[in-house]
Amino acid sequence: PMVLRWFIQEAHKRNSKIHGLGFTDTKFLPFLKFDSIDSTTWLAGARYGQMFLYKDGEMIKFKPPKGKRAKSHTIVNKHNFNEWVKFQKYAEQYL
């Protein structure tokens, strides 16, 4: 991540914008000042049965119990999407 930080800073010195394609590791966002980022992690509900919860500026990931699956991937994905939107609003204001 520190190499990315240097790269982003150098690009900004040259008035270039940097997009974090697929960058999801939220712990580095305060240090890596991307101009934009995208990710499909919110779709992990359908792929891996994971659920996310936004709380106090963090995304908390919950894995399904061993041997269990989500009853509806659509419901899980909608939930995850809404939680990531909450994080996005936080990030736009504070990160």
Secondary structure, DSSP 8 states (H G I E B T S, - for coil): -HHHHHHHHHHHHTT---EEET---GGGTTT---SEEE--GGGHHHHH--EEEEETTEEEEE---TT---S-HHHHHHHHHHHHHHHHHHHHHH-
